[in-house]
Amino acid sequence: MNRRDFLKLTLAASTLPFSWQALAATAKPDAPRFLLVFLRGAYDANSLLVPVGSQLYYQSRPSIAIPKTSLIGINADWGLHPLMRDTLFPLFSKGQMAFIPFSGTDDLSRSHFKTQDSIELGQPTQGSRDYKSGFMNRLASLIGQPASIAFSKNVPLIFRGAMTVPNLPLKDGMPPAAFASAESELIMQMYAGSPLEQQVKEGFTVRDEASLSMAGEPEEAARGAVSTRGFEAEAASIAAMMRDRYQLGFVDIGGWDTHVNQGGLEGTLPKKLTEVARGLSVFSQEMGPAWKNTVVMVISEFGRTFRENGNKGTDHGHGTSYWLLGGGISGGKVAGRQQKLEAGTLFQDRDTPILNDYRNTLAGLFKAMYGLNQSQLDTIFPGKVSPDDYGLV
């Protein structure tokens, strides 16, 4: 590497924690790049890729459904959240993005931790599993140990194994959550010295305890992953590293466990989706010519309940929607096996069913990207996979 290129790379990565080990790797300009983005906490796919053809969707979500008149139309069955108009939809329109709904794993625990681990291992959910071997490490070992990196606080399970993979934590910049509010203080002052003072005080105590308890689960589900705001801020730097140095990458983004006040057109979830979408848009631009050889896949451990709950949010579900992006993919479509979302087709009468198994989806993707045979795919995903070809790569 000459001095000018070294300075360019160092400046591009200046917002990331510096690591000589990370900068030691290199990648050929025309080598395929694969970045896996894991939305930890289970995002509500039905608020991004909206099943506009399902009347049950609108009946089941009186507070958080995205109105038909606001959607970006894709086809008769699906619409895209309007906040994606200037970020993801241009990529979709150029054939550089696709969605795969009805996706997920056969893990039925609905536990963030168990399902995240299950996906990262890439091993059958039945029988014993090797927790020292993640599927992206096996992929890297099989295709010649390309320069690989995890943009995460720790080396994730998905990259653990025989090959040593460095990790770079991303700067987050999220302010700490505040559970006290100016409104609470004003109310306390109003009742100070009155017969109701103690009851009001106890009421706020219970509220704060409940808030802390409810906040704990999303934080734990994120497992130290960067926030959506942090991802947006670091997207250009991630692109610089993937463009100039790395062929395989992983980044996890937390904060998707929306049990309360999820939001519809506006609110908590739309804000997070918008930040991730802006980050991915920046990433695609910063990759430059390497974008045509890049594939980005966005996944989550599971989906959310089809019906909203009593807190204007959604609970742990089953099937979700994956995203696929890349300058060389054949996108502009909603791919994979699909069916109408009606009362009789919901999984356990509550969730989006899974028709596209994540192992088969990824096996088909890796087969197309790297020319792998069945034996090699079975090494990455033990227990015999059936690679799905959706015609996207």
TABELLIN-V577309 format. One record per residue. RES is the residue in one letter. BURIAL is I if it has 9 or more other ideal C-beta (glycine too) atoms within 8 Angstrom, else O. D_CENTER is the distance of its C-alpha to the mean C-alpha in Angstrom with 1 decimal. Layout:
{{RES BURIAL D_CENTER} {RES BURIAL D_CENTER}}
This chain:
{{M O 33.9} {N O 36.3} {R O 36.4} {R O 35.1} {D I 31.9} {F I 31.5} {L O 31.8} {K O 29.4} {L I 26.7} {T I 27.5} {L O 27.4} {A I 24.1} {A I 22.6} {S O 24.6} {T O 21.9} {L I 20.4} {P O 22.4} {F O 25.0} {S O 25.3} {W O 28.2} {Q O 26.7} {A I 23.5} {L I 25.8} {A O 28.0} {A I 25.8} {T O 26.3} {A I 25.1} {K O 27.3} {P O 26.7} {D O 26.4} {A I 24.4} {P I 21.2} {R I 17.9} {F I 14.7} {L I 11.5} {L I 8.5} {V I 5.3} {F I 3.8} {L I 2.5} {R I 6.2} {G I 8.6} {A I 7.8} {Y I 7.2} {D I 10.4} {A I 10.1} {N I 13.8} {S I 13.7} {L I 12.0} {L I 13.7} {V I 16.8} {P I 19.2} {V I 22.1} {G O 24.6} {S I 24.2} {Q O 26.8} {L I 25.5} {Y I 22.3} {Y I 24.6} {Q O 26.9} {S I 24.2} {R I 22.6} {P O 25.6} {S O 23.9} {I I 20.3} {A I 20.7} {I I 20.2} {P O 23.8} {K O 24.7} {T O 26.7} {S O 23.8} {L I 21.4} {I I 21.1} {G O 22.6} {I I 21.2} {N O 23.7} {A O 25.6} {D I 22.7} {W I 19.7} {G I 19.2} {L I 16.5} {H I 16.2} {P I 19.0} {L I 17.1} {M I 15.5} {R O 19.1} {D O 19.5} {T I 16.1} {L I 14.2} {F I 17.3} {P I 19.6} {L I 17.5} {F I 17.5} {S O 21.2} {K I 22.0} {G I 20.5} {Q I 17.8} {M I 14.8} {A I 14.5} {F I 12.7} {I I 13.2} {P I 13.5} {F I 15.0} {S I 12.7} {G I 12.3} {T I 14.7} {D O 18.2} {D I 17.6} {L O 19.0} {S O 19.0} {R O 16.4} {S O 16.1} {H I 12.9} {F I 14.7} {K I 16.4} {T I 13.6} {Q I 11.2} {D I 14.5} {S I 15.4} {I I 12.5} {E I 12.9} {L I 16.6} {G I 16.6} {Q I 20.0} {P O 21.6} {T O 21.1} {Q O 24.8} {G O 27.2} {S O 26.9} {R O 24.0} {D O 24.0} {Y O 21.8} {K O 22.8} {S I 21.3} {G I 17.6} {F I 17.1} {M I 16.2} {N I 19.3} {R I 21.3} {L I 20.1} {A I 21.2} {S I 24.4} {L I 25.2} {I I 24.8} {G O 26.9} {Q O 25.0} {P I 23.5} {A I 22.5} {S I 19.2} {I I 17.3} {A I 14.6} {F I 13.6} {S I 13.5} {K O 16.1} {N O 17.3} {V I 17.3} {P I 14.5} {L I 15.8} {I I 14.3} {F I 16.6} {R I 19.6} {G I 22.7} {A O 25.8} {M I 24.5} {T O 24.1} {V I 20.9} {P I 20.9} {N I 18.3} {L I 18.2} {P I 16.9} {L I 15.7} {K I 17.8} {D O 16.4} {G O 19.2} {M O 18.1} {P O 21.4} {P O 22.2} {A O 22.0} {A O 25.5} {F O 26.7} {A O 30.2} {S O 31.0} {A O 34.0} {E O 34.5} {S I 34.8} {E I 37.4} {L O 39.4} {I I 39.5} {M I 40.7} {Q O 43.4} {M O 44.5} {Y I 45.2} {A O 46.6} {G O 50.1} {S O 49.8} {P O 50.0} {L O 46.3} {E I 45.2} {Q O 44.4} {Q O 42.5} {V I 40.4} {K I 39.6} {E O 38.7} {G O 36.5} {F I 34.5} {T O 34.3} {V O 32.9} {R O 30.3} {D I 29.2} {E O 29.0} {A O 26.9} {S I 24.6} {L I 24.3} {S O 23.7} {M I 20.9} {A I 19.3} {G O 19.5} {E I 17.1} {P I 14.0} {E O 15.1} {E I 15.7} {A I 12.4} {A I 10.8} {R I 13.2} {G O 14.0} {A I 10.7} {V I 11.2} {S I 11.1} {T I 9.8} {R I 13.5} {G I 13.7} {F I 11.1} {E I 13.1} {A I 16.2} {E I 15.6} {A I 14.1} {A I 17.7} {S I 18.5} {I I 15.6} {A I 16.9} {A I 20.4} {M I 19.8} {M I 18.1} {R I 20.8} {D I 23.8} {R I 23.1} {Y I 20.3} {Q I 19.5} {L I 16.6} {G I 13.8} {F I 10.8} {V I 8.9} {D I 6.9} {I I 6.3} {G I 8.1} {G I 10.0} {W I 8.6} {D I 11.7} {T I 13.8} {H I 17.1} {V O 19.3} {N I 19.8} {Q I 16.5} {G I 18.1} {G I 18.6} {L I 19.6} {E O 19.4} {G I 18.3} {T I 15.6} {L I 12.6} {P I 13.9} {K I 14.3} {K I 10.8} {L I 9.7} {T I 12.7} {E I 12.0} {V I 8.7} {A I 10.8} {R I 13.7} {G I 12.2} {L I 11.3} {S I 14.7} {V I 16.4} {F I 14.9} {S I 16.4} {Q O 19.6} {E I 20.0} {M I 19.7} {G O 23.0} {P O 24.7} {A I 22.3} {W I 19.7} {K O 21.8} {N I 21.1} {T I 17.4} {V I 14.6} {V I 10.9} {M I 8.5} {V I 4.9} {I I 4.5} {S I 4.8} {E I 8.3} {F I 10.1} {G I 10.8} {R I 13.3} {T I 17.0} {F I 18.5} {R O 21.0} {E I 20.6} {N I 22.2} {G O 25.2} {N O 23.3} {K I 21.7} {G I 18.3} {T I 16.7} {D O 16.8} {H O 15.1} {G I 15.2} {H I 14.7} {G I 13.6} {T I 10.5} {S I 9.8} {Y I 8.2} {W I 8.7} {L I 11.2} {L I 12.8} {G I 15.9} {G I 19.5} {G O 21.1} {I I 19.2} {S I 21.0} {G I 18.7} {G I 19.6} {K O 19.2} {V I 17.4} {A I 17.9} {G I 18.5} {R O 20.6} {Q O 20.7} {Q O 23.1} {K O 24.2} {L I 22.6} {E O 25.7} {A O 27.1} {G O 28.3} {T O 25.2} {L I 22.7} {F I 21.8} {Q O 24.2} {D O 24.9} {R I 21.7} {D I 18.5} {T I 17.2} {P I 18.6} {I I 17.0} {L I 19.0} {N I 16.8} {D I 16.4} {Y I 13.5} {R I 16.3} {N I 18.4} {T I 15.8} {L I 15.0} {A I 18.7} {G I 19.7} {L I 17.5} {F I 19.0} {K I 22.4} {A I 22.3} {M I 21.1} {Y O 23.4} {G O 26.1} {L I 25.6} {N O 28.0} {Q O 27.6} {S O 28.9} {Q I 26.4} {L I 23.5} {D I 24.9} {T I 25.0} {I I 21.2} {F I 20.7} {P O 23.9} {G O 25.5} {K O 25.9} {V I 23.1} {S O 23.8} {P I 21.8} {D I 20.8} {D O 21.9} {Y I 20.4} {G O 22.2} {L I 19.3} {V I 20.2}}
